[in-house]
Amino acid sequence: MIQSTRLKPVYMAYLIGIGLVIGIPDVVFGLLIELVHHLFEFLHLLFECIEGTLDHVVEHVFHTDRHETQVIVFYLMLTMAAGGLWYLGSALIKKGRRLKDDLILRWRKSKSHWLLYWSEQSLTNKIKLIAMGNAILIPALLLCF
């Protein structure tokens, strides 16, 4: 019971999100496109700010001219980007392995739960379950194909 009351707002948010996408998809997707646009614009401004700051620092610390400063800053930023990508890649690999292990564990638990449920059913209940599944699946397949 504790878990269901804790997840209730999450499920409500999912239902509201699905309802909005079904009800007003043009507004929802337009909003998402605008948010992505603003995110990329912010990232561009952040990049320009970091580049300008590095230009200024390198020029004053090493007393270089404009071209040498740009070359030094380019290689500094390339090194920072490579380090960030390396860190991101290693983190994604770790998360991917953990997600794979969690999915396998959930699949095994779910499979054992449903096998136990199926084995506890009487023959008439098994026939009813198969009939209900066919009553739903056959018309759906006929409509789809």
DSSP file (Angstrom, degrees, kcal/mol; ACC not computed):
  #  RESIDUE AA STRUCTURE BP1 BP2  ACC     N-H-->O    O-->H-N    N-H-->O    O-->H-N    TCO  KAPPA ALPHA  PHI   PSI    X-CA   Y-CA   Z-CA
    1    1 A M     >        0   0    0      0, 0.0     4,-1.8     0, 0.0     5,-0.2   0.000 360.0 360.0 360.0 -36.3    0.0    0.0    0.0
    2    2 A I  H  >  +     0   0    0      1,-0.2     4,-1.7     2,-0.2     5,-0.1   0.902 360.0  51.2 -64.1 -40.1    2.8    2.4    0.8
    3    3 A Q  H  > S+     0   0    0      1,-0.2     4,-1.8     2,-0.2    -1,-0.2   0.893 108.1  51.2 -66.4 -39.4    4.3    2.0   -2.7
    4    4 A S  H  > S+     0   0    0      1,-0.2     4,-0.7     2,-0.2    -1,-0.2   0.883 110.7  47.8 -68.2 -37.0    1.0    2.7   -4.5
    5    5 A T  H  < S+     0   0    0     -4,-1.8    -1,-0.2     1,-0.2    -2,-0.2   0.821 111.5  51.7 -72.1 -28.8    0.4    5.9   -2.6
    6    6 A R  H  < S+     0   0    0     -4,-1.7     4,-0.3     1,-0.2    -2,-0.2   0.850 113.6  43.1 -73.9 -33.6    3.9    7.1   -3.2
    7    7 A L  H  X S+     0   0    0     -4,-1.8     4,-2.4     1,-0.2     5,-0.2   0.494  87.3  94.5 -90.7  -3.9    3.6    6.5   -7.0
    8    8 A K  H  X S+     0   0    0     -4,-0.7     4,-2.3     1,-0.2     5,-0.2   0.908  84.5  48.6 -58.6 -46.0    0.2    8.0   -7.4
    9    9 A P  H  > S+     0   0    0      0, 0.0     4,-2.2     0, 0.0    -1,-0.2   0.864 110.7  52.8 -62.9 -32.7    1.4   11.5   -8.4
   10   10 A V  H  > S+     0   0    0     -4,-0.3     4,-2.3     2,-0.2    -2,-0.2   0.936 110.2  46.5 -66.3 -45.7    3.8    9.9  -10.9
   11   11 A Y  H  X S+     0   0    0     -4,-2.4     4,-2.5     1,-0.2    -1,-0.2   0.887 111.7  51.9 -63.9 -37.9    0.9    7.9  -12.5
   12   12 A M  H  X S+     0   0    0     -4,-2.3     4,-2.6    -5,-0.2    -1,-0.2   0.899 108.5  50.9 -64.5 -39.8   -1.3   11.0  -12.5
   13   13 A A  H  X S+     0   0    0     -4,-2.2     4,-2.6     2,-0.2    -2,-0.2   0.905 110.0  50.3 -64.1 -40.5    1.5   13.0  -14.2
   14   14 A Y  H  X S+     0   0    0     -4,-2.3     4,-2.7     2,-0.2     5,-0.2   0.934 111.7  47.7 -61.1 -45.7    1.8   10.2  -16.9
   15   15 A L  H  X S+     0   0    0     -4,-2.5     4,-2.5     1,-0.2    -2,-0.2   0.902 112.5  48.3 -64.2 -40.9   -1.9   10.3  -17.5
   16   16 A I  H  X S+     0   0    0     -4,-2.6     4,-2.5     2,-0.2    -1,-0.2   0.919 112.1  49.9 -64.9 -42.8   -2.0   14.1  -17.7
   17   17 A G  H  X S+     0   0    0     -4,-2.6     4,-2.3     2,-0.2    -2,-0.2   0.918 112.3  46.4 -61.4 -44.2    0.9   14.0  -20.2
   18   18 A I  H  X S+     0   0    0     -4,-2.7     4,-2.3     1,-0.2     5,-0.2   0.910 112.2  51.5 -64.9 -41.3   -0.7   11.3  -22.3
   19   19 A G  H  X S+     0   0    0     -4,-2.5     4,-2.9    -5,-0.2     5,-0.2   0.899 110.3  48.6 -62.6 -40.1   -4.0   13.3  -22.3
   20   20 A L  H  X S+     0   0    0     -4,-2.5     4,-2.8     2,-0.2     8,-0.3   0.908 111.1  49.6 -66.2 -41.0   -2.2   16.5  -23.3
   21   21 A V  H  < S+     0   0    0     -4,-2.3    -2,-0.2     1,-0.2    -1,-0.2   0.896 117.1  41.4 -65.6 -38.5   -0.4   14.7  -26.2
   22   22 A I  H  < S+     0   0    0     -4,-2.3    -2,-0.2    -5,-0.2    -1,-0.2   0.902 121.4  41.8 -73.1 -40.9   -3.7   13.2  -27.4
   23   23 A G  H  < S+     0   0    0     -4,-2.9    -2,-0.2    -5,-0.2    -3,-0.2   0.932 134.3   9.1 -76.5 -47.3   -5.7   16.3  -26.9
   24   24 A I     X  +     0   0    0     -4,-2.8     4,-2.0    -5,-0.2     3,-0.2  -0.568  68.0 159.4-134.6  70.6   -3.5   19.1  -28.1
   25   25 A P  H  > S+     0   0    0      0, 0.0     4,-2.8     0, 0.0     5,-0.3   0.850  73.3  57.8 -65.8 -33.8   -0.5   17.6  -29.9
   26   26 A D  H  > S+     0   0    0      1,-0.2     4,-1.8     2,-0.2     5,-0.1   0.899 110.0  43.9 -64.8 -39.1    0.5   20.7  -31.9
   27   27 A V  H  > S+     0   0    0     -3,-0.2     4,-2.3     2,-0.2    -1,-0.2   0.918 115.5  48.0 -70.0 -43.4    0.8   22.8  -28.7
   28   28 A V  H  X S+     0   0    0     -4,-2.0     4,-2.3    -8,-0.3    -2,-0.2   0.944 116.3  41.6 -64.6 -48.4    2.8   20.1  -26.8
   29   29 A F  H  X S+     0   0    0     -4,-2.8     4,-2.3     2,-0.2    -1,-0.2   0.848 113.4  53.7 -71.4 -32.3    5.2   19.3  -29.6
   30   30 A G  H  X S+     0   0    0     -4,-1.8     4,-2.2    -5,-0.3    -1,-0.2   0.903 109.9  48.5 -63.5 -41.0    5.6   23.0  -30.4
   31   31 A L  H  X S+     0   0    0     -4,-2.3     4,-2.4     2,-0.2    -2,-0.2   0.907 111.2  49.9 -64.7 -42.4    6.5   23.7  -26.8
   32   32 A L  H  X S+     0   0    0     -4,-2.3     4,-2.3     2,-0.2    -2,-0.2   0.904 110.4  49.8 -63.8 -40.6    9.0   20.8  -26.8
   33   33 A I  H  X S+     0   0    0     -4,-2.3     4,-2.3     2,-0.2    -1,-0.2   0.905 111.4  49.2 -64.8 -41.4   10.6   22.1  -30.0
   34   34 A E  H  X S+     0   0    0     -4,-2.2     4,-2.6     2,-0.2    -2,-0.2   0.901 110.2  51.0 -64.1 -40.7   10.9   25.6  -28.5
   35   35 A L  H  X S+     0   0    0     -4,-2.4     4,-2.2     2,-0.2    -2,-0.2   0.908 111.0  47.7 -63.6 -41.4   12.4   24.2  -25.3
   36   36 A V  H  X S+     0   0    0     -4,-2.3     4,-2.4     2,-0.2    -1,-0.2   0.900 111.1  52.1 -65.2 -39.8   15.0   22.3  -27.3
   37   37 A H  H  X S+     0   0    0     -4,-2.3     4,-2.2     1,-0.2    -2,-0.2   0.933 111.3  46.1 -60.6 -46.7   15.7   25.4  -29.3
   38   38 A H  H  X S+     0   0    0     -4,-2.6     4,-2.5     1,-0.2    -1,-0.2   0.863 110.3  54.5 -66.2 -34.6   16.3   27.5  -26.2
   39   39 A L  H  X S+     0   0    0     -4,-2.2     4,-2.5     2,-0.2    -2,-0.2   0.934 110.0  45.8 -62.7 -46.2   18.4   24.7  -24.7
   40   40 A F  H  X S+     0   0    0     -4,-2.4     4,-2.2     1,-0.2    -2,-0.2   0.877 112.3  51.5 -65.7 -36.4   20.7   24.7  -27.8
   41   41 A E  H  X S+     0   0    0     -4,-2.2     4,-2.3     2,-0.2    -1,-0.2   0.912 110.5  48.4 -65.3 -41.3   20.9   28.5  -27.7
   42   42 A F  H  X S+     0   0    0     -4,-2.5     4,-2.5     2,-0.2    -2,-0.2   0.914 111.1  50.5 -63.2 -43.2   21.8   28.5  -24.0
   43   43 A L  H  X S+     0   0    0     -4,-2.5     4,-2.3     1,-0.2    -2,-0.2   0.880 109.8  51.0 -63.2 -37.3   24.5   25.8  -24.7
   44   44 A H  H  X S+     0   0    0     -4,-2.2     4,-2.5     2,-0.2    -2,-0.2   0.926 110.9  47.5 -64.6 -44.7   25.9   28.0  -27.5
   45   45 A L  H  X S+     0   0    0     -4,-2.3     4,-2.3     2,-0.2    -2,-0.2   0.887 111.4  51.6 -63.7 -38.4   26.1   31.1  -25.3
   46   46 A L  H  X S+     0   0    0     -4,-2.5     4,-2.4     2,-0.2    -1,-0.2   0.912 109.9  49.4 -63.5 -42.4   27.8   29.0  -22.6
   47   47 A F  H  X S+     0   0    0     -4,-2.3     4,-2.7     1,-0.2    -2,-0.2   0.922 111.4  48.6 -61.6 -45.1   30.3   27.8  -25.1
   48   48 A E  H  X S+     0   0    0     -4,-2.5     4,-2.6     2,-0.2    -1,-0.2   0.885 111.0  50.9 -63.6 -38.6   31.0   31.3  -26.3
   49   49 A C  H  X S+     0   0    0     -4,-2.3     4,-2.3     2,-0.2    -2,-0.2   0.926 112.4  45.6 -65.3 -44.8   31.4   32.5  -22.7
   50   50 A I  H  X S+     0   0    0     -4,-2.4     4,-2.5     2,-0.2    -2,-0.2   0.917 114.1  49.3 -64.1 -42.7   33.9   29.7  -21.9
   51   51 A E  H  X S+     0   0    0     -4,-2.7     4,-2.6     2,-0.2    -2,-0.2   0.920 112.1  47.4 -63.7 -44.5   35.8   30.3  -25.1
   52   52 A G  H  X S+     0   0    0     -4,-2.6     4,-2.3     2,-0.2    -1,-0.2   0.901 112.5  49.3 -64.3 -40.8   36.0   34.1  -24.5
   53   53 A T  H  X S+     0   0    0     -4,-2.3     4,-2.6     2,-0.2    -2,-0.2   0.924 112.3  47.5 -64.3 -44.3   37.1   33.6  -20.9
   54   54 A L  H  X S+     0   0    0     -4,-2.5     4,-2.9     2,-0.2     5,-0.3   0.902 110.2  53.5 -63.2 -41.0   39.8   31.1  -22.0
   55   55 A D  H  X S+     0   0    0     -4,-2.6     4,-2.3     1,-0.2    -2,-0.2   0.943 111.9  45.0 -55.8 -48.7   41.0   33.5  -24.8
   56   56 A H  H  X S+     0   0    0     -4,-2.3     4,-1.9     2,-0.2    -2,-0.2   0.921 115.1  46.3 -64.1 -45.8   41.4   36.3  -22.2
   57   57 A V  H  X S+     0   0    0     -4,-2.6     4,-2.5     2,-0.2     5,-0.3   0.930 114.9  46.0 -65.1 -46.3   43.2   34.1  -19.6
   58   58 A V  H  X S+     0   0    0     -4,-2.9     4,-2.4     1,-0.2     5,-0.3   0.899 111.2  52.9 -64.9 -40.3   45.6   32.5  -22.1
   59   59 A E  H  X S+     0   0    0     -4,-2.3     4,-0.8    -5,-0.3     5,-0.5   0.892 116.1  38.9 -62.8 -39.5   46.4   35.9  -23.7
   60   60 A H  H  < S+     0   0    0     -4,-1.9    -2,-0.2    -5,-0.2    -1,-0.2   0.834 118.8  45.8 -82.2 -32.3   47.3   37.5  -20.4
   61   61 A V  H  < S+     0   0    0     -4,-2.5    -2,-0.2    -5,-0.2    -3,-0.2   0.934 126.8  26.3 -76.0 -45.4   49.1   34.5  -18.8
   62   62 A F  H  < S-     0   0    0     -4,-2.4    -3,-0.2    -5,-0.3    -2,-0.2   0.507  95.7-131.6 -98.8  -4.7   51.2   33.5  -21.8
   63   63 A H     <  +     0   0    0     -4,-0.8     2,-0.2    -5,-0.3    -3,-0.2   0.950  50.5 158.3  52.5  56.7   51.4   37.0  -23.6
   64   64 A T        -     0   0    0     -5,-0.5    -1,-0.2    -6,-0.3     2,-0.1  -0.630  41.4-111.6-106.0 164.6   50.5   35.5  -27.0
   65   65 A D     >  -     0   0    0     -2,-0.2     4,-2.1     1,-0.1     5,-0.2  -0.256  44.5 -88.5 -84.9-176.8   49.1   37.1  -30.1
   66   66 A R  H  > S+     0   0    0      1,-0.2     4,-2.2     2,-0.2     5,-0.2   0.898 122.6  47.4 -64.6 -45.1   45.6   36.4  -31.4
   67   67 A H  H  > S+     0   0    0      2,-0.2     4,-2.2     1,-0.2    -1,-0.2   0.923 113.3  47.3 -65.9 -44.6   46.4   33.4  -33.6
   68   68 A E  H  > S+     0   0    0      1,-0.2     4,-2.5     2,-0.2    -1,-0.2   0.893 111.5  52.4 -63.5 -38.7   48.5   31.6  -31.0
   69   69 A T  H  X S+     0   0    0     -4,-2.1     4,-2.7     1,-0.2     5,-0.2   0.921 108.9  49.8 -62.2 -44.0   45.8   32.2  -28.4
   70   70 A Q  H  X S+     0   0    0     -4,-2.2     4,-2.3     1,-0.2    -2,-0.2   0.888 111.2  49.0 -63.9 -38.9   43.1   30.7  -30.6
   71   71 A V  H  X S+     0   0    0     -4,-2.2     4,-2.2     2,-0.2    -2,-0.2   0.932 113.2  46.7 -65.6 -45.2   45.2   27.6  -31.3
   72   72 A I  H  X S+     0   0    0     -4,-2.5     4,-2.2     1,-0.2    -2,-0.2   0.921 114.5  47.0 -62.5 -44.3   45.9   27.1  -27.6
   73   73 A V  H  X S+     0   0    0     -4,-2.7     4,-2.7     2,-0.2     5,-0.2   0.879 109.2  55.2 -66.6 -37.4   42.3   27.6  -26.7
   74   74 A F  H  X S+     0   0    0     -4,-2.3     4,-2.3    -5,-0.2    -1,-0.2   0.943 111.7  42.8 -60.0 -47.7   41.1   25.3  -29.4
   75   75 A Y  H  X S+     0   0    0     -4,-2.2     4,-2.1     2,-0.2    -1,-0.2   0.840 113.0  53.2 -70.8 -31.9   43.3   22.5  -28.1
   76   76 A L  H  X S+     0   0    0     -4,-2.2     4,-2.4     2,-0.2    -2,-0.2   0.937 112.7  43.8 -63.2 -46.7   42.3   23.2  -24.5
   77   77 A M  H  X S+     0   0    0     -4,-2.7     4,-2.6     2,-0.2    -2,-0.2   0.866 111.9  53.5 -68.8 -35.3   38.6   23.0  -25.4
   78   78 A L  H  X S+     0   0    0     -4,-2.3     4,-2.4    -5,-0.2    -1,-0.2   0.909 110.3  47.8 -63.7 -41.2   39.2   19.9  -27.5
   79   79 A T  H  X S+     0   0    0     -4,-2.1     4,-2.4     2,-0.2    -2,-0.2   0.909 112.4  48.7 -65.4 -42.6   40.9   18.2  -24.5
   80   80 A M  H  X S+     0   0    0     -4,-2.4     4,-2.4     2,-0.2    -2,-0.2   0.908 112.4  48.6 -63.8 -41.1   38.1   19.2  -22.2
   81   81 A A  H  X S+     0   0    0     -4,-2.6     4,-2.6     2,-0.2    -2,-0.2   0.906 111.2  49.8 -66.2 -40.7   35.5   17.9  -24.7
   82   82 A A  H  X S+     0   0    0     -4,-2.4     4,-2.3     2,-0.2    -2,-0.2   0.909 111.9  48.6 -64.2 -41.3   37.3   14.6  -25.1
   83   83 A G  H  X S+     0   0    0     -4,-2.4     4,-2.5     2,-0.2    -2,-0.2   0.908 112.2  49.0 -63.8 -41.8   37.6   14.2  -21.3
   84   84 A G  H  X S+     0   0    0     -4,-2.4     4,-2.7     2,-0.2    -2,-0.2   0.906 111.9  48.1 -64.0 -41.7   33.9   15.0  -20.9
   85   85 A L  H  X S+     0   0    0     -4,-2.6     4,-2.7     2,-0.2    -2,-0.2   0.882 110.8  51.7 -66.6 -37.3   32.9   12.5  -23.6
   86   86 A W  H  X S+     0   0    0     -4,-2.3     4,-2.3     2,-0.2    -2,-0.2   0.935 112.6  45.2 -62.6 -46.2   35.2    9.9  -22.0
   87   87 A Y  H  X S+     0   0    0     -4,-2.5     4,-2.4     2,-0.2    -2,-0.2   0.920 114.3  48.8 -63.3 -44.3   33.5   10.4  -18.6
   88   88 A L  H  X S+     0   0    0     -4,-2.7     4,-2.6     1,-0.2    -2,-0.2   0.910 111.3  50.3 -62.7 -42.7   30.0   10.4  -20.2
   89   89 A G  H  X S+     0   0    0     -4,-2.7     4,-2.2     2,-0.2    -1,-0.2   0.918 111.6  46.7 -63.4 -43.7   30.8    7.2  -22.1
   90   90 A S  H  X S+     0   0    0     -4,-2.3     4,-2.1     1,-0.2    -1,-0.2   0.895 113.5  49.2 -66.8 -37.8   32.0    5.4  -19.1
   91   91 A A  H  X S+     0   0    0     -4,-2.4     4,-2.6     2,-0.2    -2,-0.2   0.907 111.2  49.5 -66.8 -40.4   29.0    6.5  -17.0
   92   92 A L  H  X S+     0   0    0     -4,-2.6     4,-2.6     2,-0.2    -2,-0.2   0.879 109.5  51.7 -66.4 -37.1   26.6    5.5  -19.8
   93   93 A I  H  X S+     0   0    0     -4,-2.2     4,-2.3     2,-0.2    -1,-0.2   0.929 111.7  46.7 -64.4 -44.1   28.2    2.0  -20.0
   94   94 A K  H  X S+     0   0    0     -4,-2.1     4,-2.3     2,-0.2    -2,-0.2   0.929 114.7  46.4 -62.8 -45.1   27.9    1.6  -16.2
   95   95 A K  H  X S+     0   0    0     -4,-2.6     4,-2.8     1,-0.2    -2,-0.2   0.889 111.4  52.8 -64.4 -38.5   24.3    2.7  -16.3
   96   96 A G  H  X S+     0   0    0     -4,-2.6     4,-2.5     2,-0.2    -2,-0.2   0.905 109.6  47.7 -64.2 -41.9   23.5    0.5  -19.3
   97   97 A R  H  X S+     0   0    0     -4,-2.3     4,-2.4     2,-0.2    -1,-0.2   0.920 113.4  47.8 -63.7 -43.2   25.0   -2.6  -17.5
   98   98 A R  H  X S+     0   0    0     -4,-2.3     4,-2.5     2,-0.2    -2,-0.2   0.908 112.3  49.4 -64.5 -41.6   23.0   -1.8  -14.4
   99   99 A L  H  X S+     0   0    0     -4,-2.8     4,-2.7     2,-0.2    -2,-0.2   0.911 110.7  50.4 -63.5 -42.1   19.8   -1.3  -16.4
  100  100 A K  H  X S+     0   0    0     -4,-2.5     4,-2.3     2,-0.2    -2,-0.2   0.926 111.9  47.2 -61.4 -44.9   20.3   -4.6  -18.3
  101  101 A D  H  X S+     0   0    0     -4,-2.4     4,-2.3     1,-0.2    -2,-0.2   0.904 112.9  49.1 -63.8 -41.0   20.8   -6.4  -15.0
  102  102 A D  H  X S+     0   0    0     -4,-2.5     4,-2.8     2,-0.2    -2,-0.2   0.901 111.1  49.8 -65.0 -40.7   17.7   -4.8  -13.5
  103  103 A L  H  X S+     0   0    0     -4,-2.7     4,-2.6     2,-0.2    -2,-0.2   0.899 110.8  49.2 -65.7 -40.0   15.6   -5.6  -16.5
  104  104 A I  H  X S+     0   0    0     -4,-2.3     4,-2.4     2,-0.2    -1,-0.2   0.922 112.4  48.4 -63.9 -42.7   16.8   -9.3  -16.5
  105  105 A L  H  X S+     0   0    0     -4,-2.3     4,-2.4     2,-0.2    -2,-0.2   0.925 112.9  47.3 -63.3 -44.7   16.0   -9.5  -12.8
  106  106 A R  H  X S+     0   0    0     -4,-2.8     4,-2.9     1,-0.2     5,-0.2   0.909 111.1  51.8 -62.8 -41.3   12.5   -7.9  -13.3
  107  107 A W  H  X S+     0   0    0     -4,-2.6     4,-2.7     1,-0.2    -2,-0.2   0.922 111.0  47.5 -61.3 -44.3   11.8  -10.2  -16.2
  108  108 A R  H  X S+     0   0    0     -4,-2.4     4,-2.4     2,-0.2    -1,-0.2   0.910 113.7  47.2 -64.8 -42.0   12.7  -13.3  -14.1
  109  109 A K  H  X S+     0   0    0     -4,-2.4     4,-2.3     2,-0.2    -2,-0.2   0.926 114.6  46.6 -64.3 -44.0   10.6  -12.1  -11.2
  110  110 A S  H  X S+     0   0    0     -4,-2.9     4,-2.7     2,-0.2     5,-0.2   0.914 112.5  50.1 -64.9 -42.4    7.6  -11.4  -13.4
  111  111 A K  H  X S+     0   0    0     -4,-2.7     4,-2.4    -5,-0.2    -1,-0.2   0.922 112.3  46.3 -63.1 -44.3    8.0  -14.7  -15.3
  112  112 A S  H  X S+     0   0    0     -4,-2.4     4,-2.2     2,-0.2    -1,-0.2   0.879 112.1  52.5 -67.0 -35.7    8.1  -16.7  -12.0
  113  113 A H  H  X S+     0   0    0     -4,-2.3     4,-2.5    -5,-0.2    -2,-0.2   0.948 112.8  43.1 -62.8 -48.2    5.1  -14.7  -10.7
  114  114 A W  H  X S+     0   0    0     -4,-2.7     4,-2.6     2,-0.2    -2,-0.2   0.850 112.9  52.3 -70.2 -33.1    3.0  -15.4  -13.7
  115  115 A L  H  X S+     0   0    0     -4,-2.4     4,-2.3    -5,-0.2    -1,-0.2   0.901 111.6  47.0 -66.4 -39.4    4.0  -19.0  -13.9
  116  116 A L  H  X S+     0   0    0     -4,-2.2     4,-1.5     2,-0.2    -2,-0.2   0.919 112.8  49.5 -65.3 -43.3    3.0  -19.4  -10.2
  117  117 A Y  H  X S+     0   0    0     -4,-2.5     4,-0.6     1,-0.2    -2,-0.2   0.922 112.9  47.4 -60.1 -44.2   -0.3  -17.6  -10.9
  118  118 A W  H >< S+     0   0    0     -4,-2.6     3,-0.9     1,-0.2    -1,-0.2   0.894 109.8  51.8 -66.0 -40.5   -0.9  -19.9  -13.9
  119  119 A S  H 3< S+     0   0    0     -4,-2.3    -1,-0.2     1,-0.2    -2,-0.2   0.777 106.6  54.9 -70.1 -24.2   -0.1  -23.1  -12.0
  120  120 A E  H 3< S+     0   0    0     -4,-1.5    -1,-0.2    -3,-0.2    -2,-0.2   0.624  89.9  97.1 -81.8 -12.6   -2.5  -22.1   -9.2
  121  121 A Q  S << S-     0   0    0     -3,-0.9     2,-0.1    -4,-0.6    -3,-0.0  -0.445  74.7-122.1 -79.1 149.2   -5.5  -21.7  -11.6
  122  122 A S     >  -     0   0    0     -2,-0.1     4,-2.2     1,-0.1     5,-0.2  -0.327  32.1-100.8 -79.5 171.3   -8.0  -24.5  -12.1
  123  123 A L  H  > S+     0   0    0      1,-0.2     4,-2.2     2,-0.2     5,-0.2   0.894 122.5  50.7 -63.0 -40.5   -8.6  -25.9  -15.6
  124  124 A T  H  > S+     0   0    0      1,-0.2     4,-2.4     2,-0.2    -1,-0.2   0.897 110.4  49.2 -66.6 -38.8  -11.8  -23.8  -16.1
  125  125 A N  H  > S+     0   0    0      2,-0.2     4,-2.5     1,-0.2    -1,-0.2   0.883 109.9  51.9 -67.4 -36.2  -10.1  -20.6  -15.1
  126  126 A K  H  X S+     0   0    0     -4,-2.2     4,-2.3     2,-0.2    -2,-0.2   0.915 110.6  48.0 -63.8 -41.8   -7.3  -21.4  -17.5
  127  127 A I  H  X S+     0   0    0     -4,-2.2     4,-2.5     2,-0.2    -2,-0.2   0.907 111.4  51.0 -64.5 -41.2   -9.8  -21.9  -20.3
  128  128 A K  H  X S+     0   0    0     -4,-2.4     4,-2.6     2,-0.2    -2,-0.2   0.919 110.1  49.3 -61.7 -43.3  -11.5  -18.7  -19.3
  129  129 A L  H  X S+     0   0    0     -4,-2.5     4,-2.3     2,-0.2    -2,-0.2   0.915 112.6  47.0 -63.1 -43.0   -8.2  -16.8  -19.4
  130  130 A I  H  X S+     0   0    0     -4,-2.3     4,-2.4     2,-0.2    -1,-0.2   0.908 112.7  50.1 -64.8 -41.3   -7.3  -18.2  -22.9
  131  131 A A  H  X S+     0   0    0     -4,-2.5     4,-2.5     2,-0.2    -2,-0.2   0.903 110.8  48.8 -64.7 -41.2  -10.8  -17.4  -24.2
  132  132 A M  H  X S+     0   0    0     -4,-2.6     4,-1.4     2,-0.2    -1,-0.2   0.910 111.1  50.4 -65.1 -41.0  -10.6  -13.8  -22.9
  133  133 A G  H  X S+     0   0    0     -4,-2.3     4,-2.9     1,-0.2     3,-0.2   0.919 112.9  45.7 -62.0 -43.4   -7.2  -13.3  -24.5
  134  134 A N  H  X S+     0   0    0     -4,-2.4     4,-2.4     1,-0.2    -2,-0.2   0.884 107.9  57.4 -66.8 -37.7   -8.5  -14.7  -27.8
  135  135 A A  H  < S+     0   0    0     -4,-2.5    -1,-0.2     1,-0.2    -2,-0.2   0.795 116.9  35.5 -64.0 -27.1  -11.6  -12.5  -27.6
  136  136 A I  H  X S+     0   0    0     -4,-1.4     4,-1.3    -3,-0.2    -2,-0.2   0.861 120.2  46.5 -89.5 -42.2   -9.4   -9.4  -27.3
  137  137 A L  H  X S+     0   0    0     -4,-2.9     4,-2.6    -5,-0.2     5,-0.2   0.895 106.3  54.6 -73.3 -42.3   -6.5  -10.5  -29.6
  138  138 A I  H  X S+     0   0    0     -4,-2.4     4,-2.3     1,-0.2     5,-0.2   0.941 111.1  43.1 -64.6 -49.8   -8.4  -11.8  -32.6
  139  139 A P  H  > S+     0   0    0      0, 0.0     4,-2.2     0, 0.0    -1,-0.2   0.889 114.1  52.9 -62.3 -35.3  -10.6   -8.7  -33.3
  140  140 A A  H  X S+     0   0    0     -4,-1.3     4,-2.0     2,-0.2    -2,-0.2   0.927 110.9  46.1 -64.9 -42.7   -7.5   -6.5  -32.7
  141  141 A L  H  X S+     0   0    0     -4,-2.6     4,-2.4     1,-0.2    -1,-0.2   0.884 111.2  52.5 -65.2 -38.5   -5.5   -8.4  -35.3
  142  142 A L  H  < S+     0   0    0     -4,-2.3    -1,-0.2    -5,-0.2    -2,-0.2   0.866 111.8  46.3 -65.9 -35.9   -8.4   -8.3  -37.7
  143  143 A L  H  < S+     0   0    0     -4,-2.2    -1,-0.2    -5,-0.2    -2,-0.2   0.844 114.9  46.9 -73.2 -33.5   -8.6   -4.5  -37.4
  144  144 A C  H  <        0   0    0     -4,-2.0    -2,-0.2    -5,-0.2    -1,-0.2   0.874 360.0 360.0 -77.7 -37.0   -4.9   -4.1  -37.7
  145  145 A F     <        0   0    0     -4,-2.4    -2,-0.2    -5,-0.2    -1,-0.2   0.407 360.0 360.0-110.2 360.0   -4.3   -6.3  -40.7
